Amino acid sequence: MTRRLPWALDARADAPFPPAETALREPDGLLAVGGDLTPVRLLNAYAGGVFPWFSDGQPLLWWSPDPRMVFRTDGVHLSSRFRRSLRTRPWVVRADTCFAEVIAACATSVRPGQDGTWITDAMRDAYVALHRMGHAHSVEVFDGERLVGGIYGVAIGRMFFGESMFSAASGGSKVALAALAHRLAQWGWPLIDAQVENDHLLSMGAEHWPRERFLALVREQVRMDATVGSWTTGFGEMAAAVLANPES
C-alpha cells in the first residue's frame, strides 16, 4: 500500500497504531501524526516499532524508518585505544539513580549539525512518567560524584529502545552505551534499538536492519517476560574498567 500522507491518530490514548509497514518512504519512516504522549500511547508505539520525534512548534510525529539502526548487545565496538584508557579511569556505571538528570543532560547537549532539541519539556515529562512506572531506564557514568555520561530509553519485555545519550566528559556516552549492552547481553536481551543513522553510532558497531526484520524481532521480544521496575539493584555497580576487556 502506497500512502502520501501520514495516518491521523485516533484521540483515544489506547487506540492502536497503524502498521509500521505503512510508513511513508519520504520522509523516510513518517507513520502518523497527532495523539499524545501518555504512557499507554508510548508503550503501544514502541511495542509496534514506532517512536515519537518532533520539535517545539510541530505536531506530534511518529516514525518507523526503513532501514532501522540497531546494536546487537554483543556487538558494541570500543576502539583498542579507548579500551586501554578505561583501565586507569575510576569511572563507575549505575542504572536508574538519576533518570531526570540524564534526560535533562541529553536535552541540553550540543550536537553537531543540529539546531535545538527534540527532547521538549513534554517529552521529558512523558519519559519521567514512564520511568516512575518502571518502563524507562537510564544508565549513568560517574567520575566520583560527577555525572559524566548517560543513556536512557524504554524497555518492554526483553527489548530496549534507546532514545538519547550524552557526554559531559570525553567518552562518557560510549561507556554508558557499552555498559548497557554488556549488561543486557548478560540478561539475554539481544538488541538495542538506535532508531536512525549517524556516523557516531556506525563507528561503534551499529547495523542497518530492514524494517521487516527489526519488527519481527521486536514483536517477539516485547512479549517475553521481564521484571518491570527499577534496574538499580539488578544492574548493580559496574567499573568502567570492565569494558576494557573485549571478551568481558
C-alpha positions in Angstrom: 0.0 0.0 0.0 1.4 3.4 -1.0 0.5 6.4 1.1 1.2 10.1 0.5 0.1 11.4 3.9 0.7 10.0 7.4 -2.1 8.5 9.4 -4.0 10.8 11.8 -4.1 9.1 15.2 -7.3 8.4 17.0 -7.9 10.6 20.0 -8.2 7.6 22.3 -4.8 7.1 24.0 -5.2 3.3 23.8 -6.1 3.3 20.1 -3.8 1.0 18.1 -1.2 2.4 15.9 -1.4 1.7 12.1 1.1 -1.0 11.0 4.6 0.3 10.9 4.9 -1.2 7.4 2.6 1.6 6.1 5.0 4.4 7.0 5.9 6.9 4.2 9.0 6.5 2.1 9.5 10.3 2.0 10.2 11.5 4.6 11.5 8.1 5.5 9.5 6.4 8.2 6.9 9.0 8.9 3.9 7.0 10.0 1.4 9.1 11.9 0.6 12.5 13.3 -1.3 13.6 16.4 -2.2 11.8 19.6 -0.4 12.4 22.8 2.5 11.3 25.0 0.5 9.3 27.6 2.2 6.2 28.9 -0.2 3.8 27.2 0.3 5.5 23.9 4.1 5.5 24.2 4.2 1.8 25.2 1.9 0.9 22.3 4.1 2.8 19.9 7.4 1.2 21.0 5.9 -2.3 21.0 4.9 -1.7 17.4 8.4 -0.5 16.4 7.3 3.2 16.4 8.8 6.2 18.2 7.9 9.9 18.6 10.3 12.5 17.1 9.3 16.2 16.7 10.4 19.7 17.7 8.6 22.5 19.5 6.0 24.0 17.3 5.4 20.8 15.3 2.5 18.4 15.7 3.3 15.1 17.3 5.1 13.0 14.7 5.6 9.2 14.9 8.2 7.3 12.9 9.3 3.8 11.9 12.2 4.2 9.4 13.4 1.6 6.9 16.2 0.5 7.4 16.4 0.7 11.2 19.7 1.4 13.1 20.3 -1.2 15.8 23.1 -2.6 18.0 23.4 -6.2 18.8 24.1 -6.3 22.6 27.2 -8.3 21.9 28.3 -6.0 19.1 29.1 -2.6 20.6 32.6 -1.6 19.5 35.1 0.4 21.5 38.4 1.1 19.9 41.5 -0.5 21.3 42.9 2.9 22.3 39.7 3.8 24.2 39.6 0.4 25.9 43.2 0.9 27.1 42.2 4.3 28.6 39.4 2.7 30.6 41.9 0.6 32.6 43.0 3.6 34.5 39.8 5.6 34.7 38.0 5.4 38.1 34.6 5.7 36.4 31.6 3.6 37.6 28.3 2.8 35.9 25.0 2.5 37.6 21.3 2.5 36.5 18.2 4.4 37.4 19.8 6.5 40.1 19.3 9.9 38.4 17.0 9.4 35.4 15.7 13.0 35.4 19.3 14.4 35.3 20.2 12.1 32.4 17.3 13.1 30.2 17.9 16.8 31.1 21.5 16.5 30.1 20.5 14.8 26.8 18.1 17.6 26.1 20.7 20.3 26.6 23.6 18.6 24.8 25.0 20.5 21.8 25.1 18.1 18.8 27.0 18.8 15.5 24.6 19.9 12.7 21.6 20.0 15.0 19.8 23.2 15.9 17.9 22.8 19.2 16.5 19.6 20.7 13.6 17.2 20.0 13.5 16.4 23.8 10.9 19.0 24.6 9.5 19.7 28.1 6.5 17.5 27.2 8.8 14.7 26.1 10.8 14.9 29.3 7.7 14.8 31.5 6.4 11.8 29.5 9.6 9.7 29.9 9.9 10.6 33.6 6.4 9.2 34.0 7.4 6.0 32.2 10.4 5.8 34.4 8.3 6.0 37.5 6.2 3.1 36.1 9.4 1.1 35.6 9.4 1.1 31.8 12.0 3.9 31.1 15.6 3.5 32.3 18.9 5.4 32.5 22.4 4.1 32.6 24.7 6.6 34.2 28.5 7.0 34.3 30.1 8.7 37.3 33.6 10.0 38.0 33.3 10.2 41.8 30.1 12.1 42.4 30.1 13.8 38.9 27.8 12.5 36.2 30.0 12.3 33.1 27.8 10.4 30.7 24.5 8.5 30.3 21.9 7.0 28.1 18.1 6.5 28.5 15.4 4.6 26.8 12.4 2.3 27.1 12.2 -1.3 28.0 9.3 -3.6 27.1 9.6 -7.3 27.6 13.3 -8.0 26.7 13.6 -5.3 24.2 15.4 -2.0 24.8 14.6 1.1 22.7 17.4 3.7 23.0 16.3 7.3 23.0 19.4 9.5 23.6 22.7 9.7 25.2 25.2 12.4 26.3 28.8 13.0 27.4 29.9 15.6 29.9 33.5 14.1 29.7 35.1 12.6 26.6 33.9 9.0 26.1 31.0 9.3 28.7 28.3 8.3 26.3 30.4 5.4 24.8 30.9 3.9 28.3 27.1 4.3 29.0 26.2 2.5 25.8 28.8 -0.2 26.1 27.8 -0.9 29.8 24.2 -1.1 28.9 24.9 -3.5 26.1 27.2 -5.6 28.3 24.5 -5.9 31.0 21.7 -6.6 28.5 23.8 -9.3 26.8 24.3 -11.0 30.2 20.5 -10.8 30.7 19.8 -12.4 27.4 18.4 -9.3 25.6 19.7 -9.4 22.0 19.1 -5.9 20.7 19.2 -2.2 21.3 17.1 0.0 19.0 19.1 3.0 17.9 16.4 4.4 15.6 18.2 6.4 12.9 21.7 6.5 11.4 24.5 8.7 12.4 28.3 8.4 12.0 29.0 8.1 15.7 26.7 5.1 16.1 28.1 3.4 13.0 31.6 3.8 14.4 30.5 1.9 17.5 29.1 -1.1 15.6 25.6 -0.1 14.8 23.9 -2.0 12.0 21.3 -1.3 9.4 18.4 -3.8 9.6 15.5 -3.9 7.2 12.4 -2.7 9.0 10.7 -6.1 8.3 13.5 -7.9 10.2 13.5 -5.4 13.0 9.8 -5.6 13.5 9.8 -9.4 13.5 12.3 -9.4 16.4 10.6 -6.6 18.3 7.3 -8.4 18.2 8.9 -11.5 19.7 10.9 -9.7 22.4 8.2 -7.4 23.7 6.1 -10.5 24.6 8.8 -12.0 26.7 8.7 -11.9 30.5 10.9 -9.4 32.2 10.8 -7.6 35.5 9.2 -4.1 35.4 10.7 -1.6 37.8 13.9 -0.1 38.8 17.2 -1.5 37.4 19.4 -0.1 40.2 19.8 -3.3 42.1 19.8 -5.7 39.2 22.2 -3.7 37.2 24.5 -3.2 40.1 27.6 -1.0 40.0 30.0 -1.7 37.2 33.5 -0.5 37.0 34.1 1.1 33.5 37.4 -0.8 33.5 35.4 -4.0 33.0 34.7 -2.8 29.5 38.5 -2.6 28.7 38.5 -6.3 28.1 36.9 -7.1 24.7 36.0 -10.6 26.0 34.2 -9.3 29.1 
